[in-house]
Amino acid sequence: MEIAQITSTYLSVPPKSHGGTELMVYHLIEGLVRRGHKVELFASGDSRVSAKVNSVVDVATSYDEGATFYIDKEMEARNTFNLYRQGQRFDIIHAHWPTLAPYFSGFTDTPTVLTYAYIERPLHEYYRATFPNVNPVCVSKSQARMLGEEGLPVVYNGIDVSNVPFGLEPEDFLVIVGRIVPNKGIADAIRIAAAAGERLVIVGAVTPYLPWSQRYYDEEVEPFVDGDRVRHVHHLPNREVLELIGRAKAFLFPLQWEEPFGLAVAEAMAAGTPVVTYPKGAMPEVVIDGETGFLVETEAEAARALGRIGEIDRRRCRRSVEERFPIEGMVAAYEKLYGHVCRDR
């Protein structure tokens, strides 16, 4: 098949540091190319994949100090337009939210598959009512339920376990990885770690695109960062983040929203690190309670669970990810879905 993949121009494929969607797109493209498909990627020009890259920006806008908010939005639209004006060249277009693909999908008869890395139900319902050429895909069963359509296709993200360093002998600290925003539970993690008497390392950036991110950091996170009991690392290359996670005794993830999948959680388990989290969103699908971590309801329960973290077999955490979220499983599922969509058309 001739397949177009399109993702945001905000981050490169693969990403230089954070960027779960972009990492999934990278693995998907590499897998499709291995299976003999002709793939083209529409993304930033600094993307590095085994396929032709079509770009409207030389460098991803998040890495470009000269890129303003307005230029970022302009380039997102131009990137999508650049694909759909030549959409007839492809058998299928695979877009990854939050690209503007639905709004251009009427430019061509080529069907669009749209993976919901994250989306709110009203927006999904608008897409369904307005863009008949768009075929949505969820990243977990819980996401499909949240959107009110349990029959939507579900393709779990794949984890390249071979690229995740395994840590069998953990050091004496906890870790949390995520953007510095309230729904990631960063401040909650600080309180839980303190209640459990544990050190905590936070890895995550304050994002300029969410105005409340800086305020949240200034008021609820930064006052507790002392470089000892609580450390904060703003940016790390992805490989170094994985190495850090693999050295931690537990991955603490007291999320405050319905997480669609939780790539960082799956990567933590691949590194052998058990997860303590709340049963929100896809967490019960990703974390096996009592086997790869603990699902808890309150901060007090989370602190107590950390005292039992030694009960979890770190080798089992890694095997669980290998068995349930393989890269080739994700690629095969999308390949099968492309065939269904094309036949239905």
VEXDREN-2710 file (C-alpha; in Angstrom, 1 decimal):
% VEXDREN-2710
k/r/px/py/pz
1/MET/0.0/0.0/0.0
2/GLU/1.0/3.6/-0.4
3/ILE/0.5/5.2/3.0
4/ALA/0.8/8.8/4.1
5/GLN/1.5/9.5/7.8
6/ILE/1.0/12.9/9.2
7/THR/1.8/14.3/12.6
8/SER/2.3/17.7/14.2
9/THR/5.2/20.0/13.2
10/TYR/5.7/20.8/16.9
11/LEU/8.0/17.8/17.5
12/SER/10.2/15.7/15.2
13/VAL/9.7/12.0/14.5
14/PRO/11.2/10.5/16.5
15/PRO/11.2/13.2/19.2
16/LYS/14.5/14.4/20.6
17/SER/13.2/14.2/24.2
18/HIS/9.5/13.9/25.1
19/GLY/6.7/13.1/22.6
20/GLY/4.8/9.9/22.9
21/THR/2.8/10.3/19.7
22/GLU/5.8/11.1/17.7
23/LEU/7.6/8.0/19.1
24/MET/4.6/5.8/18.1
25/VAL/4.6/7.3/14.6
26/TYR/8.3/6.5/14.3
27/HIS/7.8/2.8/15.2
28/LEU/4.8/2.5/13.0
29/ILE/6.6/3.9/10.0
30/GLU/9.6/1.6/10.5
31/GLY/7.3/-1.4/10.9
32/LEU/5.3/-0.6/7.8
33/VAL/8.4/-0.2/5.7
34/ARG/9.7/-3.5/7.0
35/ARG/6.4/-5.1/5.8
36/GLY/7.0/-3.7/2.3
37/HIS/4.7/-0.7/2.2
38/LYS/5.6/2.6/0.6
39/VAL/5.3/5.2/3.3
40/GLU/5.7/9.0/3.3
41/LEU/5.7/11.2/6.4
42/PHE/4.4/14.7/6.6
43/ALA/6.1/16.3/9.6
44/SER/9.1/18.6/10.4
45/GLY/12.2/18.4/8.3
46/ASP/14.4/17.2/11.1
47/SER/12.4/13.9/11.3
48/ARG/14.5/10.8/10.7
49/VAL/12.6/7.8/9.4
50/SER/13.1/5.1/6.8
51/ALA/10.6/6.9/4.5
52/LYS/10.3/10.0/2.5
53/VAL/9.8/13.1/4.6
54/ASN/7.6/16.0/3.3
55/SER/8.1/19.1/5.4
56/VAL/7.1/22.8/5.5
57/VAL/9.5/23.6/8.3
58/ASP/13.1/22.6/8.5
59/VAL/13.1/22.2/12.3
60/ALA/10.2/21.3/14.6
61/THR/8.7/24.4/16.0
62/SER/9.3/23.4/19.6
63/TYR/13.1/23.4/18.9
64/ASP/13.0/26.6/16.8
65/GLU/13.7/29.6/19.1
66/GLY/12.3/31.9/16.4
67/ALA/8.9/30.2/16.1
68/THR/6.1/32.1/17.6
69/PHE/2.7/30.7/18.7
70/TYR/1.2/32.2/15.5
71/ILE/3.8/30.7/13.2
72/ASP/3.3/27.3/14.9
73/LYS/-0.4/27.3/14.1
74/GLU/0.3/28.5/10.6
75/MET/2.8/25.7/10.0
76/GLU/0.4/23.0/11.4
77/ALA/-2.2/24.1/8.8
78/ARG/0.3/24.3/6.0
79/ASN/1.6/20.9/6.8
80/THR/-1.9/19.4/6.6
81/PHE/-2.7/21.3/3.4
82/ASN/0.5/20.1/1.8
83/LEU/-0.6/16.5/2.3
84/TYR/-4.3/16.7/1.3
85/ARG/-3.7/18.7/-1.9
86/GLN/-1.9/15.5/-3.1
87/GLY/-4.0/13.0/-1.2
88/GLN/-5.0/11.1/-4.3
89/ARG/-1.5/9.7/-4.5
90/PHE/-2.1/7.5/-1.5
91/ASP/-4.3/4.5/-0.7
92/ILE/-4.7/5.6/2.9
93/ILE/-3.9/8.7/5.0
94/HIS/-3.1/8.1/8.7
95/ALA/-3.3/11.2/10.8
96/HIS/-2.3/11.5/14.4
97/TRP/-4.2/14.0/16.6
98/PRO/-3.9/17.0/17.0
99/THR/-3.2/17.6/13.4
100/LEU/-5.9/19.4/11.4
101/ALA/-6.5/16.4/9.2
102/PRO/-10.3/16.2/9.6
103/TYR/-10.7/19.8/8.3
104/PHE/-8.9/18.9/5.1
105/SER/-10.2/15.4/4.7
106/GLY/-12.8/16.5/2.1
107/PHE/-10.0/17.5/-0.3
108/THR/-9.6/13.9/-1.4
109/ASP/-11.5/10.6/-1.8
110/THR/-8.6/8.9/0.0
111/PRO/-9.9/7.8/3.4
112/THR/-8.2/9.1/6.6
113/VAL/-7.5/7.0/9.7
114/LEU/-7.2/9.3/12.7
115/THR/-5.6/8.1/15.9
116/TYR/-6.8/9.8/19.0
117/ALA/-3.7/10.3/21.1
118/TYR/-6.1/12.4/23.2
119/ILE/-9.5/14.0/22.4
120/GLU/-12.6/15.3/24.3
121/ARG/-16.0/13.7/23.6
122/PRO/-17.6/16.9/22.1
123/LEU/-14.8/17.2/19.6
124/HIS/-15.1/13.5/18.6
125/GLU/-18.8/13.9/18.2
126/TYR/-18.2/16.9/16.0
127/TYR/-15.8/15.0/13.8
128/ARG/-18.2/12.1/13.5
129/ALA/-21.1/14.4/12.4
130/THR/-19.0/16.6/10.1
131/PHE/-16.2/14.5/8.4
132/PRO/-17.5/11.2/7.0
133/ASN/-14.2/10.4/5.4
134/VAL/-12.4/10.2/8.8
135/ASN/-12.1/6.9/10.6
136/PRO/-11.2/7.3/14.3
137/VAL/-9.1/4.9/16.2
138/CYS/-8.7/4.8/20.0
139/VAL/-5.6/3.9/22.0
140/SER/-7.5/2.1/24.7
141/LYS/-10.9/0.5/25.4
142/SER/-11.5/3.0/28.2
143/GLN/-11.0/5.9/25.7
144/ALA/-13.6/4.4/23.4
145/ARG/-16.0/4.2/26.4
146/MET/-15.3/7.8/27.4
147/LEU/-16.1/8.9/23.9
148/GLY/-19.5/7.1/24.0
149/GLU/-18.6/4.5/21.2
150/GLU/-17.3/1.3/22.6
151/GLY/-17.4/-0.2/19.1
152/LEU/-14.6/2.1/17.9
153/PRO/-11.4/0.3/16.8
154/VAL/-8.7/0.2/19.5
155/VAL/-5.0/-0.2/18.8
156/TYR/-2.7/-0.1/21.8
157/ASN/0.6/1.7/21.5
158/GLY/3.6/-0.5/21.0
159/ILE/6.7/-0.4/23.1
160/ASP/10.1/-1.2/21.7
161/VAL/11.3/-3.1/24.8
162/SER/14.7/-3.8/23.3
163/ASN/15.4/-0.1/23.4
164/VAL/14.4/0.3/27.0
165/PRO/17.3/-0.3/29.5
166/PHE/16.2/-2.8/32.2
167/GLY/17.0/-2.0/35.8
168/LEU/17.0/-5.1/38.1
169/GLU/18.6/-3.4/41.1
170/PRO/16.8/-0.1/41.8
171/GLU/18.2/2.9/43.7
172/ASP/16.5/4.6/46.6
173/PHE/14.3/7.1/44.8
174/LEU/10.9/7.4/43.0
175/VAL/10.3/9.0/39.6
176/ILE/7.5/10.8/37.8
177/VAL/7.7/11.9/34.1
178/GLY/5.2/14.2/32.5
179/ARG/4.5/17.8/31.6
180/ILE/4.2/20.2/34.5
181/VAL/0.4/20.5/34.5
182/PRO/-2.2/19.7/37.2
183/ASN/-3.7/16.7/35.5
184/LYS/-0.4/14.8/35.6
185/GLY/-0.4/14.9/39.4
186/ILE/3.1/16.3/39.9
187/ALA/2.2/18.2/43.2
188/ASP/0.3/15.1/44.3
189/ALA/3.4/12.9/43.8
190/ILE/5.4/15.3/45.9
191/ARG/3.0/14.9/48.8
192/ILE/2.8/11.1/48.4
193/ALA/6.6/10.8/48.3
194/ALA/6.9/12.9/51.4
195/ALA/4.3/10.8/53.3
196/ALA/6.2/7.7/52.3
197/GLY/9.6/9.1/53.3
198/GLU/10.9/8.7/49.8
199/ARG/13.0/10.9/47.5
200/LEU/11.4/11.9/44.2
201/VAL/12.8/12.9/40.9
202/ILE/10.5/14.9/38.5
203/VAL/11.2/14.9/34.8
204/GLY/9.1/17.3/32.8
205/ALA/8.9/20.7/31.3
206/VAL/6.8/23.8/31.9
207/THR/5.0/24.2/28.6
208/PRO/4.6/27.8/27.1
209/TYR/1.5/26.7/25.3
210/LEU/-0.6/26.3/28.5
211/PRO/-0.6/29.5/30.4
212/TRP/-1.5/27.8/33.7
213/SER/1.5/25.5/33.5
214/GLN/4.0/28.1/34.8
215/ARG/1.7/29.3/37.5
216/TYR/1.1/25.7/38.7
217/TYR/4.9/25.1/38.8
218/ASP/5.6/28.3/40.6
219/GLU/2.9/27.7/43.3
220/GLU/2.7/24.0/43.8
221/VAL/5.9/22.4/42.6
222/GLU/9.0/24.7/42.7
223/PRO/8.7/25.6/46.4
224/PHE/9.3/21.9/47.3
225/VAL/12.2/21.3/44.9
226/ASP/15.3/21.3/47.2
227/GLY/17.7/19.2/45.1
228/ASP/17.6/16.4/47.6
229/ARG/14.2/15.1/48.7
230/VAL/12.7/16.5/45.5
231/ARG/14.7/17.0/42.3
232/HIS/13.4/18.5/39.1
233/VAL/14.9/17.9/35.7
234/HIS/13.3/20.0/32.9
235/HIS/14.7/18.2/29.9
236/LEU/16.5/14.9/29.2
237/PRO/17.0/13.0/25.9
238/ASN/14.6/10.1/25.8
239/ARG/17.3/7.5/26.3
240/GLU/18.5/9.2/29.5
241/VAL/14.9/9.4/30.8
242/LEU/14.5/5.6/30.3
243/GLU/17.8/4.9/32.1
244/LEU/16.7/7.1/35.0
245/ILE/13.3/5.3/35.2
246/GLY/15.0/2.0/35.2
247/ARG/17.1/3.0/38.2
248/ALA/14.0/4.1/40.3
249/LYS/12.3/1.8/42.8
250/ALA/8.9/2.9/41.5
251/PHE/7.2/5.1/39.0
252/LEU/4.7/7.3/40.8
253/PHE/1.8/8.5/38.6
254/PRO/-1.1/10.0/40.7
255/LEU/-2.9/11.3/37.5
256/GLN/-5.9/13.6/37.9
257/TRP/-7.6/12.9/34.6
258/GLU/-8.8/10.0/32.4
259/GLU/-5.5/9.1/30.8
260/PRO/-6.1/7.6/27.3
261/PHE/-3.1/5.2/27.4
262/GLY/-0.1/6.3/29.4
263/LEU/3.0/5.6/27.4
264/ALA/5.4/6.7/30.2
265/VAL/3.7/4.1/32.4
266/ALA/4.2/1.3/29.9
267/GLU/7.8/2.4/29.4
268/ALA/8.4/2.4/33.1
269/MET/7.2/-1.2/33.4
270/ALA/9.4/-2.1/30.3
271/ALA/12.3/-0.8/32.3
272/GLY/11.3/-3.1/35.2
273/THR/10.0/-0.3/37.4
274/PRO/6.6/-1.0/39.1
275/VAL/4.0/1.7/38.9
276/VAL/1.8/3.2/41.6
277/THR/-1.2/5.0/40.1
278/TYR/-4.9/5.7/40.3
279/PRO/-7.4/3.5/38.3
280/LYS/-8.3/6.4/36.0
281/GLY/-8.6/6.1/32.2
282/ALA/-6.6/3.3/30.7
283/MET/-4.5/2.6/33.8
284/PRO/-6.4/-0.7/34.7
285/GLU/-5.6/-1.8/31.1
286/VAL/-1.9/-1.0/31.4
287/VAL/-1.0/-1.7/35.0
288/ILE/-1.9/-5.2/36.4
289/ASP/-2.7/-4.5/40.1
290/GLY/-0.4/-6.5/42.4
291/GLU/1.7/-7.8/39.5
292/THR/3.2/-4.8/37.7
293/GLY/2.3/-2.2/40.3
294/PHE/-0.6/-1.0/42.4
295/LEU/-3.8/0.7/41.6
296/VAL/-4.8/2.9/44.5
297/GLU/-7.6/5.3/45.3
298/THR/-6.0/7.9/47.6
299/GLU/-2.7/9.5/48.4
300/ALA/-2.6/7.6/51.7
301/GLU/-3.1/4.3/49.9
302/ALA/-0.3/5.3/47.4
303/ALA/2.1/6.0/50.2
304/ARG/1.3/2.6/51.8
305/ALA/1.7/0.9/48.4
306/LEU/5.2/2.3/48.1
307/GLY/6.0/0.4/51.2
308/ARG/5.1/-2.9/49.4
309/ILE/6.8/-2.1/46.1
310/GLY/9.5/-4.8/46.8
311/GLU/6.8/-7.4/46.3
312/ILE/6.7/-6.7/42.6
313/ASP/8.9/-8.8/40.3
314/ARG/10.7/-6.3/38.1
315/ARG/11.3/-9.0/35.5
316/ARG/7.6/-9.7/35.3
317/CYS/6.9/-6.0/34.7
318/ARG/9.1/-6.1/31.6
319/ARG/7.7/-9.4/30.3
320/SER/4.2/-8.0/30.7
321/VAL/4.9/-5.2/28.3
322/GLU/6.6/-7.5/25.9
323/GLU/3.6/-9.7/25.9
324/ARG/0.8/-7.1/25.8
325/PHE/2.2/-4.1/23.9
326/PRO/4.6/-5.3/21.2
327/ILE/5.6/-3.0/18.4
328/GLU/4.8/-5.6/15.7
329/GLY/1.4/-6.1/17.3
330/MET/0.6/-2.4/16.8
331/VAL/1.9/-2.3/13.3
332/ALA/-0.1/-5.5/12.3
333/ALA/-3.3/-4.0/13.8
334/TYR/-2.9/-0.8/11.8
335/GLU/-2.1/-2.7/8.7
336/LYS/-5.3/-4.8/9.1
337/LEU/-7.3/-1.6/9.8
338/TYR/-6.1/0.1/6.7
339/GLY/-7.3/-2.9/4.7
340/HIS/-10.8/-2.8/6.3
341/VAL/-11.1/1.0/5.7
342/CYS/-10.1/0.7/2.0
343/ARG/-12.4/-2.2/1.4
344/ASP/-15.3/-0.4/3.1
345/ARG/-14.7/2.6/0.8
END
